[in-house]
Amino acid sequence: MQIQTAVFGEISISEADVIHFPEGLPAFEEEKEFILIPLDEESPFFYLQSAQTPDVCLLTADPFIFFPSFQVELPEEILEQLEIDKEKPPLIVLTVLTVPEDFKKASANLMAPLIINIEKKIGLQFIPVKTDYKTKHPLFSQEKTVAGEGK
């Protein structure tokens, strides 16, 4: 099937690649079908592109690459909603990025990660009741790297 995107123009995707978000995403509740487009093969970055609306495309990342101690505990009802097999959970966790003009100042929303059952193609944005994470964790160290400055 063909879909129109703002970033990539018209692209061809397989129906099997469409990830269903039954509740949509916060601020995009009407958007129920998305595809994941890796930035490149080795990159931790992915575009989450709406299959319906060309302008709805979120830059996401694997949070564990940038925040190795990041943890998310999913309650039983979320596991059931995503049809997760607890023995070998086929899920991926992504964080939505906010990217200002200066990419080095990008931040990650660790408060509400995207959880996707990659086998069943079901996803949701998980917003825990209690968390120490925030919506804007700097993706990159803000320390100066010029010789003589910083550390």
Secondary structure by P-SEA (a helix, b strand, c coil): cbbbbccccbbbbbcccbbbccccccccccccbbbbbbccccccbbbbcccccccbbbbbcccccccccbbbbbcaaaaaaaccccccccbbbbbbbbbccccccbbbcccbbbbbccccccccccccccccccccccccccccccccccc
